[in-house]
Amino acid sequence: MKQNVFLLFCLFSLSLFAQDYFPENKAVKTKSSNYIALESAIIHISPSETVENATLLIKDGKIVDAGKNVKLPENTVKIDAKGKHIYPSFVEVYSDFGIKDIKTAPSSSQPQYEPNRKGYYWNDHVRPEQSATSHFKFDEKTAASLRKAGFGAVNTHMTDGFIRGNGALMALVEGDNFNSNLLNENSGMYYEFSKSKQSRQAYPSSIMGYTALLRQFYHDSKAYQNNIIEEKDLAIESYLAKKSLPQLFSVDDYLDALRADKIGDKFGVQYTIIGSGDEYKRVETIKATNAHFVLPLKFPDAYNVEDPFLREYLSLGDMKHWQYAPVNAKILSENGIDISFTTKGLKSPDDLLKNLKKSVDLGLDKTTAFAALTTQPAKVIGASDLLGTLEKGKIANFIITSHELFEDEFKIHENWVQGHRHSYEPLDVVDISGNYDLVLNGETFDMDIKNKSGKFSVEVKKDTLKLGTKLSYEEDWMTLILSDADKSKEEYAILSSKIEPFQSNFSGKAILANGDTASFKATRQTEESSETSEEEKEEEEESMEMLSMSYPNLAYGRDEASTEPQRLLIKNATVITGESEGTLENTDVLLKDGKIDKIGKDLSDRGAKVVDGSGKFLTAGIIDEHSHIAGTSINEGGHNSSAEVTMEDAVDPDDVSIYRAIAGGVTSIQLLHGSANPIGGRSAILKLKWGENAEDLIYDNSPKYIKFALGENVKQSNWGGNSRFPQSRMGVEQVFRDYFSRAKAYGEKKATGEPYRYDDEMETLLEIINGERFISCHSYVQSEINMLMKVAEEFDFKVNTFTHILEGYKVADIMKEHGAGASTFSDWWAYKYEVKDAIPFNASIMHNQGVTVAINSDDGEMIRRLNQEAAKSMKYGGVSAEDAWKFVTLNPAKLLHLDDRVGSIKEGKDADVVLWNADPLSIYAKPEKTIIEGVVYFDIEKDKAMRDQIQKERQFLIHKMMKAKNKGLETQPIQKKEKAFLHCDSLDDINHIHE
Amino acid sequence: MILTIYTNKMKYIHILLSCVVALASTQFINAQQTPAAPQSEAISIVGATAHIGNTDVVENAVVVFEDGKITYVGTDTSQAKGKTIDAKGKHVYPGFIAPNATLGLVEIDAVAATDDEDEMGKMLPHVRSLIAYNAESQVVESMRPNGVLMGQITPQGGRISGTSSVVQFDAWNWEDAVIKENDAIHLNWPTGFSRSGTWYDTDRVWEKNKEYTQEIDELVAYFKNAEAYVPGSKEKDLEFEAMDGLFDGSKGLFIHVDGEKEIKDAISFKRKMNLDRVTIVGGYHAYKVAADLKANDISVLVQRTHLNPNFEDDDYDLPYKLPKLLSDAGVLVALEGSGRMERMNSRNLPFYAGTAAAFGVDKELALQMITLNTAKILGMEDQIGSLEVGKDATLFISEGDALDMRGNILTKAFIQGRDISLESHQTELYKRYSNKYQD
């Protein structure tokens, strides 16, 4: 076996520099400078150019020429590479090759809010000043394994921090000095949504914290460049020096790729995305980024589905990803997206070609795959003039292979890096496979030698009787042990022969069972090729059968990512308009172009699909003023104000909660930031268009909102945080006064027309003061509710909405006077001290006082039956049915300043409607159709059909996985994605704070 | 230091509270409504639609009760006696029963000092909920205006979490609250599959719980030892003493379990231990083994219907229709409501039943799932659970359909014939602030 054995032939001493200025004290400095020619090879100069029977001429680690008529100078050493393929060595874009260990900052029991560093950016996770070369030590062990996998150069960088500094392009051979293999010390700036180990600074602790931080950093860099920031900032200075380098953003899922790209678009930066392998899920959107994607080739193993009970824990979505991951590259490239490959995430670089072959077998174009290993990554890091092809003048990084890339028997014989030769498999192994007549000691045997990817096996028969055999073939010597078919005899003969090239027969010495020496001769009858058997082929073809994509690509996903509005005519329904018309019996509603077109009796429309509404109820879709579904994360608790973050950066369109919510008749939600801090983040107001992209869920011309919070959560009463101001309600007031005072001052400075540092946080607060952005404030007890209204009045704006507002009934008159609305729970209380006096009559008292009241969920379960929650206000306080229904439709629309678009059934409003089997305020009601902008997103009949489909698809994939397991492929244990239902209190990233 | 400051703060609050108590009208601040006096005269409810609790409905009913017991249910108006309540157009229901509840064991979730639901340790059959039951809990009194008049108060945590008792919700203290003391032992069945990693890891691997078989073996050994134990022995074993009633059927065994495999193992455990009364609590996957449950005479307290599906691929309405799936298969089904915010949400028990009805269960059967079936599972069907002669007069009058939010408006409620208050801390605040705005 040749496990990890590589042979370094220092046959040809080379130096890259014509004038070497390093002193030499151990030998003479003058060295020969011969040419090397590899002859008679099939040279793949580039993905688009292959020359057969060609010569590659190199000198001093560079390519002199490649092609058919290469003139060889006299001082040329020739190497015969007949029949071999020569490719450019691969280029790795993402690596921490040779980067020395990075010290982890000590942990502490309380979160840290300040940075460790002085003289740098205010956030420790922004580290553009980091440079790969200053933390580098050549790591021969890793270099060897990368070379063995076909790589010639890697771009290495410090994989630590959010903005991680610049990489360095290294050839994978240790030179006499550091300079010889350093191809570019400044080759690309790296980013990743993750924190530096070198600091415990709490911010950012969420995806929207990262995106906000990046935006602010770009703003600050610009301000710094314009001399608006007076303090010295080494981080920004370093960034400014490196900002024209390629910018590479490494992500964990396709949503993060889109998030990064969106920021890039805003600031004129086109990132190259180091991808996540799930980009196929939204390929159209991925394409629209115009980004180059460097794709990982880590594919999930088949899950171990042998336990019939454990299977339950496995989702169709995960199983589909198992099937789709290997075709990700194919889907992307066929959609015109530029791709490269990386070993990122692989256990060993050796898995790269193994996995890539899987993708090629599943239809990835071979030339594209070749380019994605060579020219494409070279282009990404701006090294096309050095690497990626075998053209004149480029660095002599190339591999010599037995077969064409991605052939079954492909293997790498040698990898030359900067002209240094590394051999793995001898170039000149003679293929001894074939069918022979073996004559030994006068007897003739039938011998069959098979060659499977360089592994030889043998079968020897006397007539039909099979003999025992053991074959070894190494370093030009073949040894064959033959034993008697009858094993009990323990008789054997040893045959050995030196194998010479260009001979079809071989012969040699045999030592017989009795110790006698004899000679033998093997005469080749036919050249037998090892073909894949019919059976295997069939199986491969079957494994190409893919389940169709859905959006999202999991259970209950839609067939199409986006759908045109239908023209629907709902006939003879009881229509609860939510307007002054009240409830209309036997009424028709026409939905056209995504709008409610007509309401009336006996409507007809030739182009419309008719939906029978008789015996059913039609209402406007439910609107949840306070929701945390469809969010990747909820709280940015790293600062006591996070006005700069926006939940629009955290939308997760693949959350099955969306489907479950529309099954409960919900069509719009406000995805609110959590309540970890007094000034939270900006909202994302969404339509629950299940299946569509994150960006398409967000309302067009969305009104602007921000979450504020008061009380126990912001003073961190219930989870022990005591290092952040405020710790009491008294402090909460001062946080607001402080921030608004600063925002006002900021606004005044801005108004003078003088240059100022653009501050996203202050801009947001200024919008509030100017009445352009509305507050939805998490609140419980009357004192704090009162306080916020007074602070708002001091700064001359209104609090738009108090959410939760469980003691609103105690200050309803003051709220009415101030003009604040209320969005509350129907009957929650007693879960913490501040809701001790919460009463289910709250909604009705506030309503009676003239406050605009909504009932919200703040919960992934309750959102599924907000109709029931609305009906509770009829029980508690005797609200009329008509008003109760408005609590979950028109009133939240009003609170969200969307009542001109949604919230009731009115001609001209969005066609967001729900068809119920019964009066929606009844416990017995359930939605049969939920329609948003004229598209049916939930249909109870279609749901039934999908259940069957899901079972079928599950069975199909389980069967495939069982097969994979039986074939001896590796399997992995079952994972169940825990989608925790996020609430106001949900702090993600606690691990980052407390680990 | 921190602790000292905290204590001072608390003291301050106490002082503040006592001042308020002294100043304000006592009604608002006092813990609970005063328990009603024993029934002194016969009471007849006349003209209502009576929902018996066994799926029967009697229109224009006459329901008579004396000395706390129901003495007549029918349509013969001549049977009416004593004080007559005209309930024409209204509905009479047996009081709803909240099984597997922690009412009165915790007052405010986030205030640890008010939490008495979970004792440390693993095998705790001797730990009894009853003595910690706070009859004056404001959360408990908030049950009554919704018709939830009784509960099985159940300890949480551990392998055997303890012994529950059944109480009614209008009492001075736990002694007069109790209607069945130490009714059942609660066993949290081991999980067959467990996850690696910590809670905040996103990709946590599910694997077989390697200790699963051993944990069951331990349970078997524990139960065998308990069975062999002679009660009243000189060497007293508190744990086994508490287990005693399991083997003669005087106590029920409530096995809290969700997975299909685990439920199968629990069924086999019942057979092995030759137990009389076994109930599955939760039972997310019980519908997959419904026939087996029926064959082994095992009832199910189905998890709160107002929950999300546990698995991404599950039907969106699976939690809503679990009661139907099991009941259609002939299993004795009642509804429970444990889980997040379970105490204050216990008053939504009728709406859990209403939701079951929305997803396929007949309305009267849905009612039975929070009344007579619950009583049967608690082994108390002779005393509570339906409007039948001889049973406790624990019942209420509602303006409309009590399983529907719109109709669940109580005008009268009786517990063992006592005319209880339908006021609460919450209704007092409602009135107080409504009045404030009227002035």
Interface residues (C-beta under 8 A of the other chain):
Chain A: D307 F309 L310 E312 Y313 S315 L316 G317 L554 A555 Y556 V656 S657 Y659 R660 A663 E712 S717 N718 N722 Y809 K810 A812 D813 D827 W828 W829 A830 Y831 K832 Y833 K836 D837 I839 P840 F841 I845 N848 Q849 G860 E861 M862 R864 R865 Q868 A871 K872 M874 K875 Y876 G877 A881 L921 S922 I923 Y924 A925 K926 D943 R947 I950 R954 Q972 P973 I974 Q975 K976 K977 E978 K979 F981 D988 I990 N991
Chain B: I2 E107 I108 D109 A110 V111 Q138 V139 G192 F193 R195 T198 Y200 T202 D203 R204 V205 W206 E207 K208 G259 E260 K261 H285 H306 L307 N308 P309 F311 E312 D313 D315 Y316 D317 M341 R343 M344 N345 R347 N348 F351 G354 T355 A357 A358 F359 L403 D404 M405 R406 N408 I409 Q426 T427 L429 Y430 Y433 S434 Y437
